[in-house]
Structures are given as structure tokens and as C-alpha cells.
């Protein structure tokens, strides 16, 4: 028994020691965990705080104001309007009935809809956006708990339809959809600001925790070469022609010959930039498909190609003069037709023009003479000039969707094809392509890049960028330019373009009457390309009337349009120091 | 200082009021934190339930202080049998499922977790059986038969807990308590050192294996190990809770966000009042708050050790050692899990985490310890 007792006593001593060891080991473990906690809460604090912050904060964007589009006179063509977005935060609403009643009344929404939105189990539910500022302010002043009124910007075009196909418009996120709005997106779009609010795991904002803001940066203003007065007048003339001639469409482009700045571009019928998704009268009744809208927004001046017809004789004349294949005094005889291979190609004047020199052939727009000149130049050389004049390339205009030239392959051009090309048929180019090339022929030999964008100016009125555009190498000699200016002035003074004559100004130009494709439908495109002053061209205008009813000759219906335009804008341009 | 006070009191055969004060502080603090962590999601629901459990627990504590602890000596095998029967009852219609885990017995007027009963049952069993073996003959406890008598019943209980309730952590705690009590009862060291070394080696081997294994082939439990090694890669599933806890701890910083200011409790860290409550303590009270809580647990464990070693009675002493081991294991594992020091296994923080049965028995165990402390020299 005593042995048992002594063993028990010894064991008790052992137990005390071991209990102590056990306790000390536990304490060591806990102290080690203290170190671990310390490491997490000091060493890793920054990292985990950041991660947690990211988890807890919900971002709300603050839209940045989009840059405006401003014309050459300083008039704002595209602006921003303050609108409001009304939303509700379910968890903060105190009087749901009142909120539903007020919002449905002020916003003109059905009570059921508002009730459904208010009662949705979400952190923040948008009730209506694009609410005008007045209504937004009114709702804000009612100070209803849980109702949030956020100010926002909406694109606004003060002149509605004006230059609609050039300016373009923006979509729901204020991003450009067509036109300059797309092309200069990166300058116009600003940098979004952010409101960071603390929310719980479900995204419900936590009261009284404040918010962090990062202010938005407004986009840069785009200064364009459009002159609103010229644009307005060009549009008015185009509309007039569109109505009186019951045409399919009328385009007018006005461009600076020497630097490619476009002062006006209209393609009637235009559409209202403030309502781009409402079909215009021309499209009324059609299905509201993307395709229909694309048709409505299409800019014929750059998105579509056509057979230029007689205006293209300027190019044949330039190639002939430059290559020496013809001189102004060369004599020709026009019997009213010409035989090429086995084809008989008629002149537009049934009896023929008889004996005429080249100057008069241009004035008469005589097809057989131009065919003769074209054949003298020869296929290969003609194709070389065609290429050199930039006609196979796009102009590089600062609008999206420029159409490419449709031209024969060089090995497919026979005599007949060459003959038709010589007077502007059997290939297609865009109107802007024709203008760019002709500008190079008459301005002394350099093809310019047609464009609208002049410079981008930021909020602080500092110029971010002045846009520069490429100019081609010399395509014709000064001599050829001088001769072209002379004959084209003769066309207006005494030839087929006399309806383009403007009292007191020297105007040069060329008319065209081309058949639309496919042929034989009796539909025509009448056009006139004019420039002034004829001896030192500054300004060029092209008017194209697509499918006019009644008289369809370019000299009779398109030339007067340019004349009226020039009558008004030339004095104005003089005033503005353009000359 | 605590020690001095303890000595003065003990000489008058008073119970250990320092221990009682620490526990009361932890209990009140626990209620506060339960309200703080759960009120955003559930209002005062959890606070009310926990307050009820605490009241019952305090009654249990008083009962255990009044009941002469030597009375427990009679429950050696009975304690184990009762624990085992209760565990088996989980399989009967009396068993109840909560949060996808079948761990409760529902007696209509009260429901509880048998695993928590088993922990105290094992402590009582081991304390009395070791004491009895000792009084029977010399060193029987060191023979294979003696070790079997001591260790087999707790092993069976742990196995039942694991198999029936799928509660790995409670099984680990039961085994840990048993090993700790055996460790203090026998004079040997080498077996324990060898066993400890073996466990560490196996753990290291598993970690190595998992770290190099293909993610697709790792099983569920091994997946936990992977999530432990690289929580950010498992942020949406296995390591979700751990990572959220780390966000809470890390974002607390030195000073904390202030009581009630936790962001993580707002639905980011699910069931923040349960296993992961320590992370919210870190977030709200900062490093100092966290250290203060750990320090209170150190005082708690240390007080138990002092009481165990001042007790002449072997049985009483062993009871206190068992309770001490229980607290120590649970606190260490909980904080280690919350800080991602070891792979995640659901262990609650004694006196602070939400849980009715646990609170009742933890307080009852404190009652036993205080009871023993009355008879100290």
C-alpha cells in the first residue's frame, strides 16, 4: 500500500511538472499566434485593407462632359445638355407610397411600373433617365428619402438637321455612332469620374459612411472647318432643288481648294440629330431595322460611288495636256458619233459639233473629242495618270465609311473601256474623290486631303492638337494647271456651264449629266463642279442632283445651284478674308 | 500579480476569483461581439439566444461550484457511455439538422450538441479512471492494458463524433484532451515526442503532396489544404471564408476601426458570429484588442495550471488539466484557423463565439475548476 502511495506521490510530482510544460507550450503557441496576428495586422494590413476596400466600395460613374463641336465662326454645332437620372435606393426609402405617387406623377410613368421598380430587391434601381433638369430639380427639392437625382449630360445639337450626316450623333453611353462624333471619339470623349460608396455584401449603400469622388475630365472641343452660314445656305439650296426637282437626293460640298478644308457638306434628305432613331418622312412606314437607319444616316458624298460623267473630262483634259497628247489649239471634227473598235459611241449633240478646237471641245463637252484624246493617251498612260491623280485611293477624309473607287483592272481595259473612261463612264468614284483630285489639278498640282477637323482644344482652352493632313506630290505641271483654269473658265463664260456664271466673279467649272446604273432606266444624275476665282482658285463647290424629275441636264439644273451658292458665299468669303 | 492574489485567496480555501473575473469578462465581451457581428444581418436574434444560453450556463456553473466535485468520480465509464448514447441519438429521429449539418439532438424544450457533452464526459472519464488505476496498483497505467483502458473509450467517442456528426474539429479536440491528460499522468516523454514528431511528419508529407498535386485530383479535405496554401486562388469557394477573415484582420490595422465599425460583418464574412468572430474582433478593435483577448486566454489557461498544480487531490487536479487542455486546444486552433495559420476546420472560440451547448458546458467546466480551486492548499 505504501508502495502504491509513493508511486502516486511520484506521479503527482511528474504530473505537476508536465501540467506546467503543457501550459507553457500552450502559452508559447498563443504568443506565436500573437506574432502571426501582428504580422497580418501590421505587415499585411495595407494589402488586405486595399483588397477589402475594393470589395466594399461600389463605383458609380460620373459622366464626363463630351467635347463640343465648334464651327469656323465659333458657333457650337454639338453641345451638351444637363439631364437627370432618377433612381431609388430601396433600403433608404421611408415613405414608399409617397415616393411612388410623386415619381409616377412627375415623370409621367404608370404607378405599377414605379411600384415595381421601387419594390425591386436591388441596391439601386433606375426609374428614368434623360429627365430634363427642371423636373429633376423639382424632385430633388422634395427631398424624399431614398430618391436620388443624378445629373448627367446628353448630347444636344442646336441646329437639328444641319450637317447631320457629317456631325453624326452619340449613343446611350455618349459614344459617337456615326460621323465626326465617331472619328474624333478619342478627343471628344472625356474621362469618367467616379463616386465610390461603401456598400454591404448585397450592394446596399451604408448610411453615413460618406463617399469618395474622383472628378470627371471633360472631353476636348473639336474645331471644324464647317462654316455654319455656308452650311446653312448650301443645305437650303439642296433642299430647294430636292423639292423642286423631286430628286432622290441632292448633295452639295464646298471645299477650300488649297488645303482641303470643307466649309459645307450636305446630303439632303438629312435627319434630326436630336432624334436619330426617328425615321424621317422619306423613310416613313419602313421597318425600323438597323438597315433602314443606316440608309437614313448614309452620307452620299463619301459613302456612295457614282459614275461622274462629264465632270471627269477635267481629268482626261489634264492627262491629255500633261502628256502632250493634246494641246488647246488642236483641231477636231465631231460628226455626232465616233467608232471605237466596232462600237458607235454617240455625242450628246445629235448632229455633232462639227469643226472645233480642244478648248471648244471642253466648252461643248464633246464626247468624240475626249474619246480621241483618251485613245491618244493610250491605256497604259491613262491608267498611270488615273493612279497618279489619286483616283484609285480613298481621299482619307476624316469621316468613317469612305467608299473606294470601283475601277477596271488595267489588263481588262480595251479601246472601248478607255473610250468610256475618257468621258467619265464605266467606273465609279465618290463625289469627294472627284473634288479632291480636281482640286489638285487646278491648285497648282497638289492633291489635298478633304477634311473637317482643324484642332482639338481642351477645357482649359489650350490646343491639344492641330490636325495636319497629307498633301500629294505634284501631279501636274503649273502649265497644265493654268490651261485647265483657262478652259474651265471658258466653260462657264461661254460654254455648257454658263448657268454657273456669277456676276462680278471669275468662275470656272464643268457640268455633267450621267446616267444612273443600271442604264436604260431613264434616270440621271445631274452635277456641276465649279470653282472661284478661276485664275487663282480658292473655293470649289460640287452640286449633285440624284434622279431629278423633268429636266435633268447638269448645265441646266445643277449649275444654277452652284451659281446661287457662289453669289451668296463668295462675297461672304471675301469678307471673311478667304480671298 | 494574478498569482500573488491567487495564493492569498487560496490559503483561505477560497475559490479563484481571478479566474471567475476573467471568464465573466470574456462572457460579457462575447455577448457584445455577438451583437456587433450579427446585428447588421439579423438584428438582436443571436444576442437574445446567446444571452439565454449564458443564463443557463451560469446556472450550470453555480451548480458545479456547489456540487462537491468528488461526486463526479463515480461517473467513469458512465460518462463515456452517456456521451456515446447521446451521439448515437443523433441518428434517431431525435437528431436535428442545422445549416446542412446533423449535429443536434432536439428534445423540443431544449436542443444541444452531444459532441459538446462528450468533451466534458471524456474529461470526467479520464480523470476518474486514471486516478482509479493509480490507486489499484503500481504503474498499471504504463502497461498496454492500462493505456488501452485510458485511451480506447475517448478514441471511440472521437470516432463516433467524426462518423456521426461529420465534425472533425470536435473529434480532434476530444483526442487532444485525452492525449494531454495521458501525457500528464504518466512519467514518459519519449512516446509523446515520437508521436508528436510523427504527426508533424505526416502533416508535412500531406502538405508537400497536396502542394505538388494536380488541383483536379485533390479530394475535398486535401482541397482544404490547397486552399490554405493559396487562399487567393480559391477565393470563391474553399478559401472564401478564410480570405474574408484575412480581409477583416488585415483591414483592422493596429488601432482597429472601432467597436461596431466592421465592414466585413456586413454580409462579406458569412456567419461572422460563429467560428470567425476573432477576425471581426481584430477588425474592430485592432491589434491591441486582439492581443488583449489572447492575453485573457493566457491568464485563463495559466490560472487552470496553477489550480491543477496546487491541488493535492489527483482526481481534482486531472479534471482541471482536462479543462485546461480543452480551452487551450480550442483557443489555439481557432485563432490559427482564423489567421490561416492552419487549414480551415470549424472550431469556435470559447466563451466568445455564438453557440448554446458550447457555452453551457464551457461554463460548467469553469464551475468544476472553481470548485477544485476551493480545496487548494
Contacts between the chains, C-beta under 8 A, distances in Angstrom:
chain1	res1	chain2	res2	distance
A	3	B	138	6.0
A	4	B	134	7.7
A	4	B	135	6.8
A	4	B	136	8.0
A	4	B	137	6.6
A	4	B	138	6.0
A	7	B	134	7.4
A	7	B	138	4.8
A	7	B	139	6.4
A	8	B	134	5.3
A	8	B	135	7.1
A	8	B	314	6.8
A	10	B	187	7.6
A	11	B	134	6.3
A	11	B	185	7.1
A	11	B	186	7.8
A	11	B	187	6.9
A	11	B	314	7.9
A	12	B	314	6.2
A	12	B	317	7.5
A	14	B	184	7.8
A	14	B	186	7.7
A	14	B	187	4.5
A	15	B	184	4.8
A	15	B	185	6.3
A	15	B	314	7.6
A	15	B	317	6.6
A	15	B	318	7.6
A	15	B	321	7.5
A	16	B	308	7.7
A	16	B	309	4.5
A	18	B	183	6.0
A	18	B	184	4.2
A	19	B	184	5.1
A	19	B	305	5.6
A	19	B	308	5.0
A	19	B	309	5.7
A	19	B	317	7.7
A	19	B	321	5.3
A	19	B	324	7.5
A	20	B	305	6.3
A	20	B	309	6.6
A	22	B	180	5.9
A	22	B	183	6.7
A	22	B	184	6.4
A	22	B	305	7.5
A	22	B	321	7.3
A	22	B	324	7.4
A	22	B	325	6.8
A	22	B	328	7.6
A	23	B	301	5.9
A	23	B	302	6.3
A	23	B	304	7.5
A	23	B	305	3.7
A	23	B	324	6.7
A	23	B	328	7.7
A	26	B	301	5.4
A	26	B	324	7.8
A	26	B	328	3.8
A	26	B	332	6.6
A	27	B	298	5.4
A	27	B	301	6.7
A	27	B	302	6.9
A	29	B	328	7.8
A	29	B	332	4.8
A	30	B	294	5.5
A	30	B	297	6.4
A	30	B	298	5.5
A	30	B	301	7.8
A	30	B	331	6.9
A	30	B	332	6.3
A	30	B	335	7.5
A	31	B	298	7.9
A	33	B	294	6.8
A	33	B	332	6.8
A	33	B	335	4.7
A	33	B	336	6.2
A	33	B	339	6.6
A	33	B	341	6.8
A	34	B	290	7.9
A	34	B	291	5.9
A	34	B	294	5.5
A	36	B	336	7.8
A	36	B	339	5.0
A	36	B	341	5.4
A	37	B	249	6.9
A	37	B	282	6.7
A	37	B	287	6.7
A	37	B	290	5.2
A	37	B	291	7.3
A	37	B	294	7.5
A	37	B	335	7.3
A	37	B	339	5.9
A	38	B	287	6.0
A	38	B	291	7.9
A	40	B	246	6.7
A	40	B	249	4.9
A	40	B	250	5.5
A	40	B	282	7.8
A	40	B	339	5.9
A	41	B	249	6.0
A	41	B	250	6.6
A	41	B	252	5.6
A	41	B	253	6.0
A	41	B	254	6.6
A	41	B	282	6.2
A	41	B	286	7.0
A	41	B	287	4.4
A	41	B	290	7.1
A	42	B	253	7.6
A	42	B	254	6.4
A	42	B	287	6.8
A	44	B	246	7.8
A	44	B	250	5.0
A	45	B	250	5.2
A	45	B	251	7.1
A	45	B	252	7.6
A	45	B	253	4.8
A	45	B	254	7.7
A	47	B	250	6.6
A	48	B	246	5.8
A	48	B	247	5.2
A	48	B	249	7.0
A	48	B	250	2.2
A	48	B	251	5.5
A	49	B	250	6.1
A	49	B	251	4.3
A	49	B	253	7.0
A	51	B	247	5.7
A	51	B	250	7.6
A	52	B	247	4.0
A	52	B	248	7.3
A	52	B	250	7.0
A	52	B	251	4.2
A	52	B	263	6.6
A	52	B	264	6.8
A	52	B	268	8.0
A	53	B	251	7.5
A	55	B	247	6.6
A	55	B	268	6.3
A	56	B	263	4.9
A	56	B	268	7.4
A	198	B	263	6.8
A	200	B	40	7.1
A	200	B	266	3.5
A	200	B	267	4.8
A	200	B	268	7.5
A	201	B	266	6.1
A	201	B	267	2.9
A	201	B	268	4.7
A	202	B	267	5.9
A	206	B	266	6.9
